[in-house]
Amino acid sequence: MTDTAERRRFLIDPNVYDLLVATPETQQRVIEACLDGVIELLMTHVQVDELVAMPDRAKSGRALAIPFTQVPTYGIVIALATVTRVSHNLP
């Protein structure tokens, strides 16, 4: 595993997951990079909800199979936020 200081952290738009799961080889390379500690993918509950709601259930499952760390959101956008999953403690 890579030292935490060397690991690169990314919060990416859910649309990018289309590319990450485009082929089994690409998905596997991303998973290995996560498991090896080379990268850490971050997602808020909003991004997770978007991946869960993908019309292509198989693609949704492949995207959610990539390891990620869920991070809190701060503030509320009423149309998007699930109030119970928003941090009310600002950083």
N, CA and C atoms as an extended XYZ file, in Angstrom:
273
Properties=species:S:1:pos:R:3:atomname:S:1:resname:S:1:resid:I:1 pbc="F F F"
N         0.839       -1.180        0.000 N   MET     1
C         0.000        0.000        0.000 CA  MET     1
C         0.880        1.238        0.000 C   MET     1
N         0.458        2.241       -0.715 N   THR     2
C         1.186        3.490       -0.820 CA  THR     2
C         0.956        4.334        0.427 C   THR     2
N         1.980        5.054        0.854 N   ASP     3
C         1.863        5.988        1.958 CA  ASP     3
C         0.742        6.972        1.642 C   ASP     3
N        -0.053        7.328        2.662 N   THR     4
C        -1.179        8.233        2.463 CA  THR     4
C        -0.743        9.542        1.812 C   THR     4
N         0.441       10.020        2.139 N   ALA     5
C         0.924       11.273        1.564 CA  ALA     5
C         1.136       11.153        0.056 C   ALA     5
N         1.378        9.956       -0.433 N   GLU     6
C         1.617        9.746       -1.862 CA  GLU     6
C         0.338        9.440       -2.640 C   GLU     6
N        -0.694        9.038       -1.939 N   ARG     7
C        -1.960        8.682       -2.594 CA  ARG     7
C        -2.630        9.943       -3.144 C   ARG     7
N        -3.145        9.851       -4.340 N   ARG     8
C        -3.845       10.972       -4.958 CA  ARG     8
C        -5.341       10.789       -4.742 C   ARG     8
N        -5.989       11.845       -4.297 N   ARG     9
C        -7.416       11.803       -4.003 CA  ARG     9
C        -8.179       12.572       -5.072 C   ARG     9
N        -9.293       11.971       -5.531 N   PHE    10
C       -10.093       12.574       -6.595 CA  PHE    10
C       -11.565       12.548       -6.234 C   PHE    10
N       -12.231       13.654       -6.458 N   LEU    11
C       -13.681       13.711       -6.402 CA  LEU    11
C       -14.102       14.015       -7.834 C   LEU    11
N       -14.663       13.023       -8.491 N   ILE    12
C       -14.955       13.161       -9.922 CA  ILE    12
C       -16.453       13.157      -10.182 C   ILE    12
N       -16.818       13.779      -11.269 N   ASP    13
C       -18.215       13.826      -11.672 CA  ASP    13
C       -18.694       12.405      -11.978 C   ASP    13
N       -19.919       12.067      -11.584 N   PRO    14
C       -20.436       10.721      -11.864 CA  PRO    14
C       -20.409       10.335      -13.344 C   PRO    14
N       -20.475       11.303      -14.246 N   ASN    15
C       -20.415       10.980      -15.674 CA  ASN    15
C       -19.081       10.357      -16.065 C   ASN    15
N       -18.038       10.639      -15.319 N   VAL    16
C       -16.721       10.067      -15.609 CA  VAL    16
C       -16.732        8.553      -15.376 C   VAL    16
N       -17.613        8.094      -14.508 N   TYR    17
C       -17.697        6.659      -14.251 CA  TYR    17
C       -18.073        5.881      -15.510 C   TYR    17
N       -18.758        6.520      -16.445 N   ASP    18
C       -19.044        5.867      -17.733 CA  ASP    18
C       -17.741        5.419      -18.386 C   ASP    18
N       -16.730        6.266      -18.302 N   LEU    19
C       -15.426        5.927      -18.885 CA  LEU    19
C       -14.684        4.884      -18.041 C   LEU    19
N       -14.824        4.985      -16.721 N   LEU    20
C       -14.102        4.065      -15.833 CA  LEU    20
C       -14.604        2.629      -15.946 C   LEU    20
N       -15.846        2.459      -16.375 N   VAL    21
C       -16.410        1.109      -16.502 CA  VAL    21
C       -16.675        0.740      -17.959 C   VAL    21
N       -16.094        1.499      -18.869 N   ALA    22
C       -16.324        1.262      -20.303 CA  ALA    22
C       -15.859       -0.122      -20.734 C   ALA    22
N       -14.767       -0.590      -20.146 N   THR    23
C       -14.279       -1.943      -20.435 CA  THR    23
C       -13.919       -2.605      -19.110 C   THR    23
N       -13.990       -3.922      -19.046 N   PRO    24
C       -13.594       -4.617      -17.815 CA  PRO    24
C       -12.138       -4.319      -17.434 C   PRO    24
N       -11.285       -4.154      -18.435 N   GLU    25
C        -9.867       -3.888      -18.160 CA  GLU    25
C        -9.681       -2.529      -17.480 C   GLU    25
N       -10.394       -1.526      -17.974 N   THR    26
C       -10.286       -0.196      -17.371 CA  THR    26
C       -10.816       -0.215      -15.950 C   THR    26
N       -11.967       -0.835      -15.758 N   GLN    27
C       -12.536       -0.919      -14.421 CA  GLN    27
C       -11.568       -1.631      -13.475 C   GLN    27
N       -10.971       -2.722      -13.918 N   GLN    28
C       -10.054       -3.477      -13.068 CA  GLN    28
C        -8.819       -2.651      -12.713 C   GLN    28
N        -8.304       -1.889      -13.658 N   ARG    29
C        -7.135       -1.035      -13.382 CA  ARG    29
C        -7.466        0.020      -12.328 C   ARG    29
N        -8.660        0.592      -12.409 N   VAL    30
C        -9.074        1.592      -11.424 CA  VAL    30
C        -9.236        0.937      -10.056 C   VAL    30
N        -9.888       -0.217      -10.015 N   ILE    31
C       -10.060       -0.930       -8.745 CA  ILE    31
C        -8.704       -1.254       -8.130 C   ILE    31
N        -7.783       -1.751       -8.919 N   GLU    32
C        -6.453       -2.088       -8.404 CA  GLU    32
C        -5.737       -0.847       -7.887 C   GLU    32
N        -5.853        0.265       -8.599 N   ALA    33
C        -5.214        1.507       -8.143 CA  ALA    33
C        -5.792        1.945       -6.798 C   ALA    33
N        -7.087        1.765       -6.621 N   CYS    34
C        -7.713        2.102       -5.336 CA  CYS    34
C        -7.235        1.163       -4.235 C   CYS    34
N        -7.278       -0.132       -4.511 N   LEU    35
C        -6.894       -1.119       -3.498 CA  LEU    35
C        -5.412       -1.048       -3.149 C   LEU    35
N        -4.587       -0.656       -4.107 N   ASP    36
C        -3.152       -0.519       -3.863 CA  ASP    36
C        -2.802        0.799       -3.178 C   ASP    36
N        -3.795        1.674       -2.999 N   GLY    37
C        -3.554        2.947       -2.330 CA  GLY    37
C        -2.914        4.000       -3.206 C   GLY    37
N        -2.915        3.778       -4.510 N   VAL    38
C        -2.353        4.760       -5.435 CA  VAL    38
C        -3.293        5.960       -5.554 C   VAL    38
N        -4.601        5.672       -5.622 N   ILE    39
C        -5.611        6.731       -5.687 CA  ILE    39
C        -6.700        6.435       -4.664 C   ILE    39
N        -7.425        7.479       -4.316 N   GLU    40
C        -8.618        7.339       -3.487 CA  GLU    40
C        -9.709        8.149       -4.161 C   GLU    40
N       -10.807        7.498       -4.475 N   LEU    41
C       -11.935        8.185       -5.099 CA  LEU    41
C       -12.904        8.608       -3.998 C   LEU    41
N       -13.293        9.861       -4.041 N   LEU    42
C       -14.204       10.423       -3.051 CA  LEU    42
C       -15.551       10.677       -3.705 C   LEU    42
N       -16.623       10.480       -2.945 N   MET    43
C       -17.966       10.780       -3.442 CA  MET    43
C       -18.816       11.308       -2.304 C   MET    43
N       -19.678       12.252       -2.654 N   THR    44
C       -20.692       12.692       -1.705 CA  THR    44
C       -21.930       11.820       -1.903 C   THR    44
N       -22.891       11.963       -1.018 N   HIS    45
C       -24.125       11.185       -1.170 CA  HIS    45
C       -24.839       11.562       -2.460 C   HIS    45
N       -24.670       12.784       -2.923 N   VAL    46
C       -25.321       13.208       -4.164 CA  VAL    46
C       -24.781       12.395       -5.341 C   VAL    46
N       -23.470       12.213       -5.383 N   GLN    47
C       -22.865       11.435       -6.470 CA  GLN    47
C       -23.272        9.963       -6.377 C   GLN    47
N       -23.291        9.425       -5.168 N   VAL    48
C       -23.718        8.033       -4.985 CA  VAL    48
C       -25.158        7.875       -5.488 C   VAL    48
N       -26.023        8.813       -5.107 N   ASP    49
C       -27.420        8.750       -5.551 CA  ASP    49
C       -27.525        8.780       -7.074 C   ASP    49
N       -26.676        9.598       -7.723 N   GLU    50
C       -26.700        9.658       -9.183 CA  GLU    50
C       -26.285        8.329       -9.806 C   GLU    50
N       -25.276        7.681       -9.230 N   LEU    51
C       -24.851        6.384       -9.766 CA  LEU    51
C       -25.921        5.319       -9.529 C   LEU    51
N       -26.548        5.346       -8.371 N   VAL    52
C       -27.612        4.385       -8.071 CA  VAL    52
C       -28.782        4.554       -9.038 C   VAL    52
N       -29.060        5.803       -9.426 N   ALA    53
C       -30.216        6.099      -10.282 CA  ALA    53
C       -29.949        5.907      -11.774 C   ALA    53
N       -28.765        5.447      -12.138 N   MET    54
C       -28.475        5.249      -13.568 CA  MET    54
C       -29.480        4.273      -14.169 C   MET    54
N       -30.009        4.582      -15.349 N   PRO    55
C       -30.977        3.681      -15.973 CA  PRO    55
C       -30.380        2.309      -16.316 C   PRO    55
N       -29.112        2.283      -16.656 N   ASP    56
C       -28.434        1.025      -16.979 CA  ASP    56
C       -27.970        0.398      -15.668 C   ASP    56
N       -28.760       -0.544      -15.152 N   ARG    57
C       -28.496       -1.154      -13.842 CA  ARG    57
C       -27.145       -1.873      -13.805 C   ARG    57
N       -26.757       -2.507      -14.899 N   ALA    58
C       -25.467       -3.210      -14.937 CA  ALA    58
C       -24.322       -2.213      -14.819 C   ALA    58
N       -24.432       -1.104      -15.546 N   LYS    59
C       -23.389       -0.077      -15.479 CA  LYS    59
C       -23.345        0.548      -14.085 C   LYS    59
N       -24.504        0.762      -13.499 N   SER    60
C       -24.578        1.298      -12.144 CA  SER    60
C       -23.844        0.375      -11.169 C   SER    60
N       -24.090       -0.909      -11.282 N   GLY    61
C       -23.425       -1.887      -10.414 CA  GLY    61
C       -21.922       -1.897      -10.601 C   GLY    61
N       -21.475       -1.795      -11.849 N   ARG    62
C       -20.031       -1.768      -12.115 CA  ARG    62
C       -19.396       -0.505      -11.542 C   ARG    62
N       -20.095        0.620      -11.690 N   ALA    63
C       -19.568        1.881      -11.165 CA  ALA    63
C       -19.471        1.834       -9.641 C   ALA    63
N       -20.506        1.310       -9.004 N   LEU    64
C       -20.507        1.249       -7.540 CA  LEU    64
C       -19.582        0.171       -6.988 C   LEU    64
N       -19.094       -0.712       -7.851 N   ALA    65
C       -18.133       -1.742       -7.422 CA  ALA    65
C       -16.722       -1.174       -7.285 C   ALA    65
N       -16.501        0.017       -7.818 N   ILE    66
C       -15.192        0.666       -7.680 CA  ILE    66
C       -15.115        1.245       -6.275 C   ILE    66
N       -14.073        0.933       -5.512 N   PRO    67
C       -13.975        1.438       -4.135 CA  PRO    67
C       -13.982        2.965       -4.083 C   PRO    67
N       -14.690        3.491       -3.107 N   PHE    68
C       -14.716        4.943       -2.906 CA  PHE    68
C       -14.892        5.247       -1.429 C   PHE    68
N       -14.555        6.453       -1.070 N   THR    69
C       -14.765        6.954        0.282 CA  THR    69
C       -15.864        7.997        0.214 C   THR    69
N       -16.917        7.790        0.998 N   GLN    70
C       -17.989        8.775        1.001 CA  GLN    70
C       -17.608        9.911        1.940 C   GLN    70
N       -17.722       11.135        1.431 N   VAL    71
C       -17.384       12.324        2.205 CA  VAL    71
C       -18.649       13.148        2.400 C   VAL    71
N       -18.701       13.914        3.495 N   PRO    72
C       -19.910       14.702        3.751 CA  PRO    72
C       -20.022       15.903        2.832 C   PRO    72
N       -21.255       16.354        2.682 N   THR    73
C       -21.509       17.616        1.995 CA  THR    73
C       -21.757       18.661        3.070 C   THR    73
N       -21.551       19.890        2.719 N   TYR    74
C       -21.779       20.995        3.644 CA  TYR    74
C       -22.748       21.960        2.986 C   TYR    74
N       -23.782       22.324        3.717 N   GLY    75
C       -24.813       23.167        3.144 CA  GLY    75
C       -25.858       22.300        2.472 C   GLY    75
N       -26.905       22.920        2.012 N   ILE    76
C       -28.012       22.161        1.430 CA  ILE    76
C       -28.462       22.807        0.128 C   ILE    76
N       -28.622       21.983       -0.899 N   VAL    77
C       -29.307       22.369       -2.124 CA  VAL    77
C       -30.586       21.552       -2.080 C   VAL    77
N       -31.686       22.213       -1.789 N   ILE    78
C       -32.937       21.515       -1.484 CA  ILE    78
C       -33.318       20.483       -2.531 C   ILE    78
N       -33.129       20.763       -3.781 N   ALA    79
C       -33.539       19.833       -4.829 CA  ALA    79
C       -32.648       18.597       -4.889 C   ALA    79
N       -31.443       18.653       -4.318 N   LEU    80
C       -30.497       17.550       -4.435 CA  LEU    80
C       -30.186       16.850       -3.125 C   LEU    80
N       -30.134       17.588       -2.053 N   ALA    81
C       -29.624       17.037       -0.801 CA  ALA    81
C       -30.631       16.138       -0.113 C   ALA    81
N       -30.107       15.079        0.450 N   THR    82
C       -30.876       14.243        1.354 CA  THR    82
C       -30.528       14.765        2.739 C   THR    82
N       -31.451       15.454        3.360 N   VAL    83
C       -31.162       16.228        4.563 CA  VAL    83
C       -30.498       15.399        5.647 C   VAL    83
N       -30.870       14.158        5.794 N   THR    84
C       -30.278       13.331        6.856 CA  THR    84
C       -28.821       12.994        6.588 C   THR    84
N       -28.329       13.207        5.353 N   ARG    85
C       -26.957       12.864        5.049 CA  ARG    85
C       -26.068       14.078        4.824 C   ARG    85
N       -26.536       15.250        5.241 N   VAL    86
C       -25.748       16.464        5.090 CA  VAL    86
C       -25.126       16.784        6.437 C   VAL    86
N       -23.849       17.113        6.432 N   SER    87
C       -23.187       17.515        7.669 CA  SER    87
C       -23.576       18.941        7.998 C   SER    87
N       -24.005       19.152        9.213 N   HIS    88
C       -24.378       20.489        9.635 CA  HIS    88
C       -23.225       21.176       10.360 C   HIS    88
N       -22.108       20.486       10.500 N   ASN    89
C       -20.912       21.054       11.111 CA  ASN    89
C       -19.971       21.479       10.012 C   ASN    89
N       -19.873       22.780        9.805 N   LEU    90
C       -19.004       23.276        8.756 CA  LEU    90
C       -17.555       23.034        9.118 C   LEU    90
N       -16.708       22.813        8.097 N   PRO    91
C       -15.300       22.520        8.400 CA  PRO    91
C       -14.602       23.700        9.029 C   PRO    91
